[in-house]
Amino acid sequence: MRVKNRSVVAAMFGICTLLAADGLGPARAQNLENPTWPTQEWLTSTPEEQGMDSSALAKFVSDGESQSFDSLLIVRRGRIVAEAYYAPYTADIPHQIHSSTKAIIGTLIGMLYKDGVLDRLDHPVLDFFADHGIANVDDRKKAITTQSLLDMTSGFDWDQGIEDGKEQTLLDMTLSPNWTQFILDCPMAHAPGAIFNYADANPNLASAIITRLTGKLAEDYARKKLFRWYGVGGEEMAPSSLQQTNGVPHATAERLRQIPRRPGSG
């Protein structure tokens, strides 16, 4: 796979070894003393000015071809230090972001906590679903907190297909008519916090908590409270099934990179 028009975005970064193939020289970093809030535009910088090695980044970008990358974007201290796109992808083509939605769900939970809508991160999860009849309840399940979901340490007995698993629990959830109820009923394998287990149960349940606290689907809440800061909407960031966080929303790298630092989020 060939890198497509790397110079479109790389010309400003001053990565001499990276830009040699495109015949571009180094560029001066932009206003490094200015605030770096990600609005419609981000500031750029040379890697060295942000404590990074341009030759190492150049190798990383080059390796993206053999690793079948579609795009690569690196932000350091709020400034873009490298960005590349690989054919047939270009900067303006929305891309499936798959489990990046998990990070969006985590961001929304953090916003709810900061705004005081979620009182504390150690709030027991079952409290949010007191109106549900829940199976397999024991002291371990009662101890699951919102933080446990964010950490992927809830302790659910869950087969995501990682490390040669069969994805059985994930498949069973997909076939279930009520994903939230399926997760709540799931038996426990460990005490919360004991082990890390990458499981869709965690962010999906966090998404259900967002709905419980706001009265909105996570997708709608994200559009109102997060994506609007950047003029994101419609097809630019289509978080289809954001409430089901193994869904396949689409976004460009330009839009996706803006999400982690909402203006005023510190």
Secondary structure, 3 states (H helix, E strand, C coil): CCECCCHHHHCCCCCHHHHHHHCCCCCCCCCCCCCCCCCCCCCECCCHHHCCCHHHHHHHHHHHHHCCCCEEEEEECCEEEEEEEECCCCCCCCEECCCHHHHHHHHHHHHHHHCCCCCCCCCEHHHHHCCCCCCCCCHHHHCCEHHHHHHCCCCECCCCCCCCCCCHHHHHHHHCCCHHHHHHHCCECCCCCCCCCCCCHHHHHHHHHHHHHHCCCHHHHHHHHCHHHHCCCCCCEECCCCCCCCCCCEECHHHHCCCCCCCCCC
